[in-house]
Amino acid sequence: MIEKIFTFGDSWVWGVGAGFTKGMTMDVYQQIAWRERYLDRSFRKLLAHDYGAENKNFSSPGSSNQRQIRLASDFFIKNKKRWSNDVIVLWGLTSVYRKELFHIENEIYMDQFIPGDKSDPGGDFGRVYGAKYFDENVETERLYYHVELFNSFFRELGIRNYWFNIFNEHQFPKIPDNMLFGGKSLLSLLIDSDVNDDSYHKGDWLDTDWKIEKAKDMELVNPHSGHPTQAGHIKIFEYLKRELGVHLG
């Protein structure tokens, strides 16, 4: 029996655009994309409802992996205890081309897209960082180490935790046993593809790699921002339900 599901990830997990309907214009879409009243259509909410469980959500629109790591560290260190067996963690891994920064003047954390553009508040930093200090393979390896570190931490707390890739099949040194779908991304699952995309989906609304374009053609993501439609969320929910059934027994 699952009583509580913790969810981590970015806008796909949060449910941005779940209220999209066919034919909706970009102007209307931008007005409703972040409205919380549509979140019951998101796959995390569908899954929680199916289990009859509470969903404690930490995912957020545009989130970086670093933000999710910080939020998970903060919460579970402050609540460090032996958890009951009715709790699971589902954690979606997003693009490594996002980085969390702390804005000194505003005293807030912010996610910066790498390399960014002139319209970004941290665009200058993003361009310099992307040109001189960013390497996709290094960032992917660093992400893998955090995955394994949290696996050890969650085992200590008695929590069953599961990972999934959102857009990309991250090439880790080793695929963890608790990586759902053998590492296949949600985007690949949506379009029923076994092909590892050579072009990294960076998680930008303007991304045009072939997988996101095929998902748009299948009407499983919307044409404006590439987020899952209601049909897309249902398909992801059904995949997760089957996969968790195998892992949870």
C-alpha positions as semicolon CSV with decimal commas, in nm:
position;residue;x (nm);y (nm);z (nm)
1;M;0,000;0,000;0,000
2;I;0,142;0,338;-0,103
3;E;0,031;0,628;0,117
4;K;0,262;0,907;-0,002
5;I;0,445;0,978;-0,329
6;F;0,721;1,239;-0,332
7;T;0,780;1,379;-0,681
8;F;1,083;1,569;-0,811
9;G;1,154;1,707;-1,157
10;D;1,078;1,993;-1,391
11;S;0,774;2,128;-1,578
12;W;0,685;1,789;-1,727
13;V;0,645;1,647;-1,378
14;W;0,479;1,962;-1,239
15;G;0,223;1,966;-1,521
16;V;0,285;2,282;-1,724
17;G;0,042;2,295;-2,015
18;A;-0,185;2,016;-1,888
19;G;-0,480;2,243;-1,966
20;F;-0,395;2,269;-2,336
21;T;-0,673;2,182;-2,579
22;K;-0,644;2,124;-2,953
23;G;-0,651;2,447;-3,153
24;M;-0,559;2,668;-2,858
25;T;-0,361;2,973;-2,967
26;M;-0,024;3,065;-2,819
27;D;-0,175;3,374;-2,651
28;V;-0,442;3,170;-2,475
29;Y;-0,194;2,894;-2,393
30;Q;0,042;3,136;-2,220
31;Q;-0,248;3,249;-2,003
32;I;-0,338;2,898;-1,883
33;A;-0,010;2,702;-1,902
34;W;0,078;2,748;-1,534
35;R;-0,271;2,741;-1,383
36;E;-0,281;2,496;-1,095
37;R;-0,644;2,403;-1,154
38;Y;-0,531;2,181;-1,443
39;L;-0,272;1,990;-1,242
40;D;-0,513;1,706;-1,166
41;R;-0,452;1,609;-1,530
42;S;-0,077;1,566;-1,471
43;F;0,065;1,215;-1,461
44;R;0,188;1,257;-1,102
45;K;-0,163;1,347;-0,985
46;L;-0,317;1,064;-1,189
47;L;-0,071;0,821;-1,032
48;A;-0,134;0,945;-0,679
49;H;-0,510;0,924;-0,735
50;D;-0,476;0,569;-0,867
51;Y;-0,283;0,463;-0,556
52;G;-0,510;0,661;-0,326
53;A;-0,194;0,834;-0,206
54;E;-0,090;1,187;-0,111
55;N;0,140;1,358;-0,361
56;K;0,409;1,571;-0,195
57;N;0,550;1,758;-0,493
58;F;0,883;1,938;-0,525
59;S;0,900;1,960;-0,904
60;S;0,871;2,306;-1,057
61;P;0,853;2,467;-1,402
62;G;1,196;2,523;-1,556
63;S;1,373;2,349;-1,272
64;S;1,733;2,238;-1,297
65;N;1,862;1,913;-1,151
66;Q;2,055;2,122;-0,899
67;R;1,735;2,281;-0,768
68;Q;1,577;1,941;-0,714
69;I;1,892;1,814;-0,541
70;R;1,886;2,117;-0,308
71;L;1,516;2,079;-0,228
72;A;1,548;1,705;-0,162
73;S;1,857;1,759;0,055
74;D;1,687;2,030;0,257
75;F;1,366;1,834;0,315
76;F;1,506;1,489;0,390
77;I;1,793;1,611;0,608
78;K;1,547;1,814;0,814
79;N;1,320;1,509;0,828
80;K;1,592;1,247;0,870
81;K;1,424;0,941;1,017
82;R;1,335;0,586;0,931
83;W;1,038;0,625;0,698
84;S;0,755;0,373;0,673
85;N;0,732;0,134;0,379
86;D;0,430;0,313;0,233
87;V;0,638;0,604;0,096
88;I;0,808;0,622;-0,245
89;V;1,010;0,887;-0,426
90;L;0,974;0,942;-0,801
91;W;1,247;1,166;-0,941
92;G;1,262;1,290;-1,300
93;L;1,604;1,390;-1,435
94;T;1,594;1,694;-1,658
95;S;1,833;1,875;-1,889
96;V;2,191;1,931;-1,771
97;Y;2,179;2,262;-1,964
98;R;2,007;2,425;-1,666
99;K;2,197;2,547;-1,363
100;E;2,072;2,685;-1,034
101;L;2,227;3,011;-0,912
102;F;2,173;3,228;-0,608
103;H;2,089;3,591;-0,692
104;I;2,259;3,802;-0,425
105;E;2,062;4,123;-0,481
106;N;1,721;3,955;-0,488
107;E;1,822;3,688;-0,235
108;I;1,653;3,410;-0,430
109;Y;1,757;3,096;-0,611
110;M;1,709;3,108;-0,988
111;D;1,754;2,857;-1,267
112;Q;1,974;2,969;-1,553
113;F;1,962;2,817;-1,898
114;I;2,305;2,742;-2,046
115;P;2,418;2,923;-2,255
116;G;2,117;3,156;-2,220
117;D;2,035;3,460;-2,428
118;K;2,022;3,837;-2,391
119;S;1,669;3,828;-2,245
120;D;1,775;3,611;-1,951
121;P;1,856;3,788;-1,621
122;G;2,173;3,581;-1,602
123;G;2,232;3,568;-1,976
124;D;2,583;3,710;-1,962
125;F;2,685;3,455;-1,702
126;G;2,520;3,177;-1,900
127;R;2,708;3,259;-2,217
128;V;3,046;3,280;-2,043
129;Y;2,983;2,967;-1,838
130;G;2,861;2,776;-2,143
131;A;3,160;2,879;-2,352
132;K;3,437;2,820;-2,095
133;Y;3,318;2,597;-1,812
134;F;3,039;2,370;-1,935
135;D;3,081;2,019;-2,075
136;E;2,776;1,800;-2,133
137;N;2,958;1,475;-2,056
138;V;3,106;1,610;-1,735
139;E;2,767;1,741;-1,620
140;T;2,606;1,406;-1,700
141;E;2,869;1,219;-1,499
142;R;2,822;1,461;-1,209
143;L;2,448;1,396;-1,223
144;Y;2,513;1,022;-1,206
145;Y;2,717;1,064;-0,886
146;H;2,428;1,252;-0,727
147;V;2,189;0,975;-0,829
148;E;2,405;0,711;-0,662
149;L;2,457;0,931;-0,355
150;F;2,082;0,974;-0,309
151;N;2,029;0,602;-0,363
152;S;2,251;0,537;-0,061
153;F;2,081;0,811;0,140
154;F;1,729;0,689;0,066
155;R;1,827;0,330;0,154
156;E;1,945;0,457;0,492
157;L;1,605;0,622;0,543
158;G;1,416;0,311;0,433
159;I;1,262;0,490;0,133
160;R;1,205;0,319;-0,199
161;N;1,310;0,565;-0,467
162;Y;1,293;0,551;-0,844
163;W;1,447;0,764;-1,118
164;F;1,336;0,835;-1,471
165;N;1,478;1,041;-1,757
166;I;1,247;1,312;-1,885
167;F;1,376;1,416;-2,230
168;N;1,711;1,240;-2,273
169;E;1,863;0,898;-2,223
170;H;2,150;1,016;-2,002
171;Q;2,463;0,812;-2,069
172;F;2,563;0,716;-1,714
173;P;2,866;0,498;-1,634
174;K;2,612;0,244;-1,505
175;I;2,233;0,232;-1,519
176;P;2,106;0,206;-1,160
177;D;1,870;-0,082;-1,083
178;N;1,605;0,169;-0,974
179;M;1,616;0,365;-1,300
180;L;1,273;0,315;-1,452
181;F;1,228;0,194;-1,811
182;G;1,594;0,094;-1,829
183;G;1,684;0,461;-1,868
184;K;1,452;0,529;-2,161
185;S;1,314;0,884;-2,142
186;L;0,949;0,982;-2,109
187;L;0,980;1,154;-2,446
188;S;1,095;0,828;-2,607
189;L;0,814;0,637;-2,437
190;L;0,556;0,884;-2,570
191;I;0,659;0,820;-2,929
192;D;0,734;0,448;-2,877
193;S;1,096;0,494;-2,983
194;D;1,394;0,273;-2,897
195;V;1,634;0,508;-3,076
196;N;1,874;0,707;-2,860
197;D;1,859;1,062;-2,997
198;D;2,205;1,198;-3,078
199;S;2,082;1,555;-3,032
200;Y;2,041;1,644;-2,666
201;H;1,698;1,790;-2,588
202;K;1,787;2,094;-2,379
203;G;1,439;2,158;-2,244
204;D;1,376;2,481;-2,431
205;W;1,040;2,572;-2,586
206;L;1,223;2,624;-2,916
207;D;1,384;2,278;-2,927
208;T;1,314;2,110;-3,261
209;D;1,481;1,768;-3,232
210;W;1,300;1,490;-3,418
211;K;1,156;1,324;-3,110
212;I;0,974;1,633;-2,985
213;E;0,853;1,702;-3,340
214;K;0,714;1,349;-3,368
215;A;0,543;1,386;-3,029
216;K;0,381;1,706;-3,158
217;D;0,262;1,524;-3,470
218;M;0,111;1,255;-3,245
219;E;-0,057;1,531;-3,037
220;L;0,106;1,395;-2,720
221;V;0,283;1,725;-2,654
222;N;0,145;2,066;-2,740
223;P;0,276;2,261;-3,043
224;H;0,364;2,575;-2,843
225;S;0,597;2,461;-2,564
226;G;0,638;2,087;-2,621
227;H;0,482;1,990;-2,287
228;P;0,260;1,681;-2,258
229;T;-0,105;1,719;-2,352
230;Q;-0,375;1,549;-2,148
231;A;-0,336;1,244;-2,373
232;G;0,039;1,257;-2,316
233;H;-0,001;1,265;-1,939
234;I;-0,238;0,968;-1,951
235;K;0,011;0,769;-2,158
236;I;0,297;0,850;-1,917
237;F;0,076;0,760;-1,620
238;E;-0,005;0,422;-1,776
239;Y;0,364;0,351;-1,837
240;L;0,456;0,450;-1,482
241;K;0,177;0,240;-1,332
242;R;0,296;-0,072;-1,515
243;E;0,663;-0,009;-1,442
244;L;0,608;0,058;-1,072
245;G;0,395;-0,254;-1,052
246;V;0,703;-0,453;-1,157
247;H;0,937;-0,278;-0,912
248;L;0,704;-0,262;-0,613
249;G;0,569;-0,614;-0,658
